[in-house]
Amino acid sequence: MSKKYQSFSEFYPFYLSEHADLTCRRLHFVGSTLVLSCLIWAFYTQTWAALWLLPVLGYGFAWVGHFFFEKNRPATFTYPWYSFLGDWVMYKDILTGKIKF
């Protein structure tokens, strides 16, 4: 990744190109869904220790997708904030049918 992205709108097409593999996208979606579920559960039950699971669930599923299916290096390592935002925009795009699931 040699290009320096100056905005999220510039970064997002690159982010999507790094998620071309359907299994990788599905693993991202599952991880993000588990993150949301865990977050809601933690607040509902006031089990604050469960919040430690959020990065494990979110990044764990995503990184398996990248290392074993997409066979690339997650953008999180170079663009952590844009990548985090990209995860949620892609999640929304999958939910709305803009991106194939």
N, C-alpha and C positions, 0 to 999 in steps of 0.2 A: 504494500500500500504506500505508494510514493506521493500521491496527490494530497494536498492539504485542503480540506473542505472548509469553506468559510460560513456556510449556512446549512441548516438541516435540509432545506429543499434541494440543495446541491448534493448532499450526502445520501438522501433516501434512495435515488435510483441505484447508486452503488450498493447500498445495503440490500436492496431487493436482489441484485445480481449475485450477492453472496448467499442467497437463500433460494436458489433455483431448484434444488432437490426437494421433492414433495415430502419425503420422510423428515428432512431437516425442518421444513416449515411446520409439519404436524407436531414434531417434538417441541418446537417453540410454542405452539398453540397449547399443547397439553401443559407444559411448564407454566405458562402464563395463567391458564385457567386454574391450576393448582395454587399458584401464588394468590390469585384473587380469592379463591375458596378459603385458603388458610388465613388470609387477612381478615375476611369477614368472620370466620369462626373465632379467631383470636379476640376480636373486638366483642363479639356476641357473648363469648364465655369469659372474657377478661383473662384469658390464658396468655399473658404477655410473653412468656418464654417461647411460645410457638412462633413468634416473629423471627426467631433465629433461623427458622426453616425457609424463610422467603428466598434468600439468595441461593440456597441449596436447590430448592425446587426450580426456581427460574433459570439460573445459570446451569445447573446440572443437566436438565433436559436439553437446553440449547447447545451446550458444549458437546454433548454426545452426538447431537445432530451434525455439528460442524466437523468434529474430528473423525467420526466413523462413516458418515453418509455424504456430506458436502465435501469433505476432505480439504478444508481450508481453515485458516486461522480466524477465530471470531473477531469481528470489528471492535468488540468491547475492549480489547487490549490496546487499541490505538485511539479510538474515539468513544470513550465510555458513556458520555452523556448523549451524544447523537445515537449511539447504538441502543441505549436504554429507551430513548424516545422512539427509535425505529421499531423496537420490539412491540410497543403498544400501538403504533400506527399500523404495523402489519397485522396485529391481532384484530384491530378494528376493520381493516381491509378484508381479512378472512371472514369475519362475522358478517360483513355486508355483502360478501360475494364478489368483491372486486378482485381478490386474489384466490386462486384455486386452492382448495383444501383436500 
